[in-house]
Amino acid sequence: MNKATNLFRNPSVSLRLSSSFSHSAALSPTQPPHDLAACIASLQACARRQNLRKGKQVHSFMLANGFVRSPLSTTSLINMYSKCNQMDDAVSTFNYQSFDHNVFAYNAVIAGFIANGLGRDGFEFYRRMRFAGVLPDKFTFPCVIRGCSGVLELRKIHGLVVKFGLELDVYVGSALVNTYLKFGLMEEAQEVFDELPVRDVVLWNAMVNGFAQIGRLEEALAVFRMMGEEGVVPSRFTVTGVLSVFAVMGGFNNGRAVHGFATKMGYDSGVEVLNALIDMYGKCKCVGDALKIFEMMVEKDIYSWNSIIAVHEQCGDHDGTLRLFDRMLRAGVLPDLVTITTVLPVCAHLAALMHGREIHGYMIKNGLERDVNVDDVQITNAVMDMYAKCGSMRNAYMVFDKMRNKDVASWNIMIMGYGMHGYGSRALDVFSDMFEAQIRLDEVTFVGVLSACSHTGLVREGREFLRQMKSKYGVVPTIEHYTCVVDMLGRAGHLEEAYELVLEMPIETNPVLWRALLAACRLHGNQDLAEVAGQKVIELDPGHSGNYVLMSNLYVANGQYDEVTEVRHSMSQQNVKKTPGCSWIELKDGVHAFITGDRAHPKANFIYAELDSLTARLGEIGSVPHF
């Protein structure tokens, strides 16, 4: 994993608090603050900038100079560590003090857990606070409400809010509205909203964003319109919430109108609004607009990079996705799990093994595999899928073998990977292990098994699997499974049997199945059956260029150049354009993509000279280039 050091030039620093305690002198800042007030101001600045290294230096200086004995110091340190995503250090700071903690210290820890997406931990810390006899205040409840994991907990906290006389507080009310909506309790949210005498923009935002987050997009827009009718001026948070609605709805025109409003109000200088605009334009397939906003941003955070990378990935620009990822690393921005889960499938698609291996090394080095809970299987599956699609089955198996929990997708990835790369017997061994482990088999499992039989010529086994799918394994064959078997029979030269299966199968055929038969006819030179399959596939899918290419190549192989001309004429009449071929290769300096006829590469002259030389040598041995 040495390459990870080269790709990720700025490895994250994660010193434990105990190290700060024992090495305080070594970590003292070069220009230390002179008093407690200066230290606290310094910590606040570190929290705003998420400067963990500087924050640890200030903490060490405070320890050395006895500045950590006040409750205000504790709260400031907890806040700094929380904002730097270091909740272990925040809790250690809380526990380090021997005096009784006040509500502000508890609030800082609870707020830190909630802000870092650790709602359950935040709620448990609230329980600890109540057990210690510390009474919550109006700053405690908004965070605790957001940390509720169920309706029962939420109702109990709501009752306590009423008992403390805080039900009319706008921030507590906003949290209640947002959390009731999160659980789909729209009537309760509306009731809280209606009972509040003062409805400021914070409360309206809770309604707009709450509806947006649960997918009730029309309701979110209705509240937004009502907000305007009430004369409440939308804030930055309103804009980000409404933009998220238009992003999901694909509402480009409305999104652009909100963009204009944000510009008019001066909101377009904020990172959060710009990130929301990138996301909206990207999901509306306006990649150029999204990229333009990204490039004009003075300050780019991790969400900015994740948004623009995701935009390119969603639009299928895999090469552009990797270029942006490399640029992100050069800018010194460390990827998070969102970045990694976006980029790993791109590495799999491009077979960019070097990139994929370095990303995996970065995950291991920075403990990202251990930081996930529910999604740990999905993350590991993504790593395994990348290795399998890049042809590194040894690494794929190592990841698979170390998994504590394997789901059906984990097994399917291994079966598909072995089959794809010609290890049919190994794929069937994994299938047998999966069956013995009593993992529920699904349709994807048998696509992998039948594809493995097809790619490695295991015709007898493939026939048997298709026959037993429903009776033994309880999976009803679909068109994808019949296509795999037709492909298997065709590759093995059993063209008549494949054709009979197509005619006798109990479900309706589709162009993909006929195209598999056509490809097999072209492979084995069966022109009569090819013309039957070709006529059928063109009838079902006249706009697919692959149909014409297969027929043309068959005629070229048989020397029937008049028929080749007819095929090209048919393409012209149907206005069918052959999609330019694209290939790519991964080198040390990145992934190089090539499109047919493309001369944009800086070494295009050298590449085409080599290509002409190879074509000439092929001609000398009688090889005729395909269509």
Phi, psi and omega in degrees: 000022182296332183295337180300327180295324181288319184284314181261092189285345184238075181299142183291147179256124183226074179281138179279156185299325181300328178295322179295321181297320187271348182232040185298320183294320182294332185261008181299139179296154179292330176234081187291149174295154186269337182214179183299317182299319180292323178297316181294320177298321178295318179296321178296321178293320178296323179295317180297321184266359183054044181265086184293319182300312179294321179299320177294324178297316179297318179301316180296319178297319179296321177297316183293332185251011175071030181265008186256013185270353182263148177302326180295322177297314181300313181298319181294319178294317178300315180299318180297312181294323179297315182292337177267013177063031180243072185289333175299316179291325178297315180291323177298321178297317178300314184286339185293330184279138183272340182283164178291135183274146177268178184297331183292321178293316177299316180301320182297317180292314181300314179299322179297315178300314182296315181296332180266013176075021181249062185301320181297317179295322178297318181293321178295325178291328174297319177300319179298322179297315180293323179296328179281357178085012179271126182278136178288160176233190184291346176270338178288313191298318179304321180286316181297320179301316180291342179272356180295134182258359180204165183296320182300314178300317182297317180295321178297316180293322178299318177298320179293324177301316178296318180300323180276359178072030184250013185291343180262001177289130187293326180285321175295317179299319179298318179295320178296315179301310183297319184284323174300319178293324179301326178269008177077015181267078187291324180295316179296319179297316180296323180296315178299317181300314184292330184280343181284125183289330180245120180246091179274182184297332179297316180292317177299320178298323179299321179291311182299308183290326179297314177296320181297320185290336179260010175082009177271076191290319180296320178295321178299317179292325178297317178295320179299318179293319179297325178300316178294322179295329179279356179079018178273123182281123179300145177259183177302320182290328174297314182300315181295322179295315181291323178297324178295328177293312181292333176296315180290321183281347185070029182276077185299312184297315177294322177297319178295324178297318177296323175302315178298319178297317180298321178295315181300320182276355181080016181281344186284006174267351181274139182299319183297317180294317180296321176298318179295324177293319177300314181297317181296310180296322180296314181288343173269011177066023177257073186297321181300317179295319179297316181293324179298316178296317180300315183292332182276351181291129177285316180245125179241125176259184182298328180290326177298311181295317180298321182296311184289326176294317179295323179301313181292323180294318181294331180271005176081011178272077186292320179298315178297325179298314180292324177298318178294322179297315177298320179295322177301316180294319179296333178281357178083014179268122182277131180291153173246189183295329178296315178302312186295318180290341175277319188277328182303314177298331177292316176300321179296317182294320182272358187054040181273078188295321181298314177299312183299319180294321180292323177296316179298318177299320178296319179299316181293315184296324184259010174068021182292332178293334182268349184275353183258152180245280183295325188268010185298323179293317180296320179295313180296321177300321180296319177296313181297318179297321178299311180298317182297314183287339175274359177087003181266074184291335177297313178292323178300316181293323179299317178296314181300316184294330182274351182292129176284320181240120179247130174260182184298327179295326179299312179294318181299321180299317180293318179298313180297319182296311179298317180295319182299325185259016171089009178262065185299315181298320179294323178298318180290329175296316179296320178300317179297317178298320180296316180295318180293329179283000178060035172282136182292118180284148178227185183299322181295323179305314185282336170298317178295315181296312182292325175296321178297318177297321181295314186286341183241011174072025179273070188293314182300314180295321180297317177301316183294320179297316179298320182293325186262358186307310183278316186290319184262322188253351175073023179244122181282127180298139177246181181300327179296321181290318177295324178297318178300318182289320176300317178297318179298311180296320180296316179299324182279358178090005179272065187292319181295319178296321178297318181294320178297320178298319178300318183287329187262348184298145188280000180238161185291141180283168175220172183299327183296318180296313179296326180292326176296318178293320179298317180298320179294321178296320179294321180297319185258004174071027179271091187289322183298310180291328178299320181292325176296310180295319180298317179298319182292317184289325177289327176295319182279327185217073186291344183266002183270120184293334182299329178300313183290323180297316180298315179296318180298317180295324177296316179294322177299316181298329180266003178073022182262077188285336175296319178294326176299316179297321179296319179298316180295325178294319177298319177300317181296318180295323181276359182057041179266127179253134177286125179295127181302139177293146180224135176222165181208159178219140179262121175242181183297330182268010177127189180263129178253121180256144181227132176246146180307126178081000183282129178239023183281342182293139182300337179250030184302318182298318179293318182297314182290329176296317177295320180297317178298321179296316179294320179297319179296318180293324176296321179297325181296332181260012173088013179276133180254124179301143179283170183305000000 
